[in-house]
Amino acid sequence: MELLLLVVGLMLAAVVLVGIGDRLHLPWPALMVVLGAAVAFVPGLPDRFELEPDLILPLFLPPLLFATAQRTSWALFRARWRSIVMLAIALVAVTIAVVAGTAMALIPGIGLSAAVALGAMVAPPDPVAVEAVAGPVRMPRRLLAVLQSEGLFNDATALVVFQAAVFATVSGDELSFPLVAGRFLLGAALAVVIGIVVAKIARWVSTKVTDTTGRSALTVVLPFAVYLLAEEVHASGVVAVVVVALQLRVHANADEAAERLVQRSFWDVVELLVTGVAFGLIGLDLRQVVIDAGADLPRMLVHAAIVCGVVIVLRALWMTGALLAVRRREDPGVAPRTGREAVVLAWCGMRGLATLALALALPAVTSTGAAFPARTEIVVVACSVLVVTLLLPGFTLPIVVRVLKVAEDADAERAAERMLAHRAWHAALTRLVERERADGLPDEVSAVLHQSIGRLEAVLAGETLGDEERDRFATLRASRATLGAVQAEALSAARAEVLAARRESGVDPEAADRVLHRLDLRTVLLD
């Protein structure tokens, strides 16, 4: 009952803090961490809120990864593959190595394997934290796309290294880095296969379920199922969830307008509540970390401050190197292209849920019954890195973006949407003309349809409806029996064109989703 009350309380707090964050222009997930920490230190509360560490990642990571991955596309990943390799794999590996070396120099008796485990905890910026903090900030889509691509895959690298390092520490065996690399490659490849197969099965099942609510419920179960399946066969659950989400978007049906609207609203609610509970737990667990450290806390915090500095500086140096490499390329879509953009990307290295889960998952003893080397200090350092890299950028990122004038390019965003809206309008008009030639529609019917389709491009580009357009909708509804089939075909062609564009290289998935959302709304309204 205590845990249930805690979860409900965190959900209510998340709802309230969303409004407060909007008013104060602050990221509400960071406010959730502060609130959780404040509540945890209220006298009289239990010292520990019981939640199995092994359940944290399987409970929270799959749905949040799935929600984030739905906002991107395979085409974007193909265009960003260099960024994914350099940030999600290379930067994570270098951070693990440097942090492990720093820990061995600072913490007596920690040992190589335990130090590598610490490095794996703090190396990957968390996809949930990055999306929650950087997503609402109006920055160029190029930068957010880089952060999303990095965040969706870096946990896979860190988890493999962490598991190997912990196993070596507990068993007393020597850590084999070639073996770790082999396990990572094999696990990632197997996860891709699992993701593709599960996505095909899910699409087949969804065709047998006629109820929109049932199909939406399937998308809730799917992330957990594929994550657990992949982990059971020692593949990467993170990669499997991302692949499933991407594959489902690839094979989306143009005529599922009502279903997309339901699922979008449903997942917005799920993402908010799950994110609120996850970040609230981060704050609540800080109390137990302080209690475990006891009188050694000041010394541990000094070491933690050094590790925090190493993590932040290393990311800044890496982004500087990325800037020098990107400047040699002509592709305007890559990032960072300026020193200001490099500063923003370096500042967005937020740690979060994955770091907390791995820190709490450290075993207390080894196979010989001895205490896990420097376990308490490892947890203190990991949680300190989490708090510093989450709260400091979380509360200052809007200011940094505004001061550096790295604002969202509104003109470019509008141009991308107008291009997609024009393609959708052209596809609808082409289908209308085909029907006119094939069926010989009456002149008055053709006039009404041409008026409606003629306005479609402006509506999909985000313009509001006037009185004349509303009257036109009324005419369409009055003649629904005659016009329904033709308008359905035209709008279906428009939706298919937008979905096809979303899969093309160079098309912003977010812009395509916004245009598709307006088109879905128009379709449901006319229906």
Secondary structure, 3 states (H helix, E strand, C coil): CHHHHHHHHHHHHHHHHHHHHHHHCCCHHHHHHHHHHHHHCCCCCCCCCCCCHHHHHHHHHHHHHHHHHCCCCHHHHHHCHHHHHHHHHHHHHHHHHHHHHHHHHHCCCCCHHHHHHHHHHHCCCCHHHHHHHHCCCCCCHHHHHHHHHHHHHHHHHHHHHHHHHHHHHHHCCCCCHHHHHHHHHHHHHHHHHHHHHHHHHHHHHHHHCCCHHHHHHHHHHHHHHHHHHHHHCCCCHHHHHHHHHHHHHHCCCCCCHHHHHHHHHHHHHHHHHHHHHHHHHHHHHHHHHHHHHHHHHHHHHHHHHHHHHHHHHHHHHHHHHHHHHHCCCCCCCCCCCCHHHHHHHHHCCCCCHHHHHHHHCCCCECCCCCECCCHHHHHHHHHHHHHHHHHHHHHHHHHHHHHHCCCCCHHHHHHHHHHHHHHHHHHHHHHHHHHHHHHCCCHHHHHHHHHHHHHHHHHHCCCCCCHHHHHHHHHHHHCHHHHHHHHHHHHHHHHHHHHHHHCCCCCCHHHHHHHHHHHHHHHHHHC
